[in-house]
Amino acid sequence: MQLAFYTLDVFTDVRFHGNPVAVVLDADGLDTQRMQAIAREFNLSETVFIQKPERPAHSARMRIFTPATEIPFAGHPTVGTAALLAELRAPDFEGVHESIVVLEQTIGTVRVGVKLRQGKAAFAEFDAPRLPADEGALASPERLASALGLIPNEIGFENHRAMRFSAGNAFAFVPVATIEAIRRARPNPEHWTPAFAGQGFIGAFLYTRQCVHTTSAFHARMFAPDYGVAEDPATGSAAVGLAGIVNKYDKLPDGLHKRIVEQGYEMDRPSHITLTLDVANGRLKAVRIGGQCVRVSEGRLSV
């Protein structure tokens, strides 16, 4: 049996930047073990398998795998898959084409707005299926610093402290004082386990206000060695959790707030995630994640 597949670079408008994702179509005949084997073969942060939706009105069911395990939700696979399906279903559009793609994921149904423009990278934006939840403090700055190859006074800035937040996927959010320090960060296998392992985290999401571009609000890195991802070029599901961090510590006024999160620079995969926070009565009402993506390759997969 052969199945069509595509790869896309997500959260970028430049090929070979951003976060690559593989999307395998018509995967209804594959069992979980086979999907996991294919994800290991692609060896990207995530590989998506498209199946027929349970509800005919929806666009597709999608399952998401890292090289090591299946996960219920992820940001860049959602953006990339929605853009790809929109392009495949409107191959001859002219000018501008807008559509809604409804994806059934393990976490629930995710609605994605897609805008296609001739000669331009596709843009897709989705409402986060869950709002971020504060799940408490992390280990001490000393332990976190040891796990990340930093020194304790480089952990934290302003009033930001290391926290655990979850929006379907849980991450350890570690504020880092400077961009110089975040560039030096590396998982230290000897100290990683007591700081992060076995606590239900996908990984450690490091962020700082010091950025490469003045248009960005945060510079970030994400390490997930326990999930087979040494470092992720762009992490949309963590950006959802970051919305909770921003609302908690920055005390945003009511209204819409847009932030650009830059990531992947240390990997030579520059990525830009558009994070929109909708705040009402001091609380998050909605979180949206958006970004551009470009198709890179396509082929047939023998399974």
Secondary structure, DSSP 8 states (H G I E B T S, - for coil): -EEEEEEEEES-SSTTSSEEEEEE-S-TT--HHHHHHHHHHHTSSEEEEEE--SSTTSSEEEEEE-SS-EES--HHHHHHHHHHHHHHH-TT--SEEEEEEEEEETTEEEEEEEEEETTS-EEEEEE-SS--EEEEE-S-HHHHHHHHT--GGGB-BTTB--EEEESSSEEEEEEBS-HHHHHH----HHHHHHHHTTSS-SEEEEEES--SSTT-SEEEEEEEGGGTEEEES--HHHHHHHHHHHHHHH---SEEEEEEEEE-GGGT--EEEEEEEEEETTEEEEEEEEEEEEEEEEEEEE-
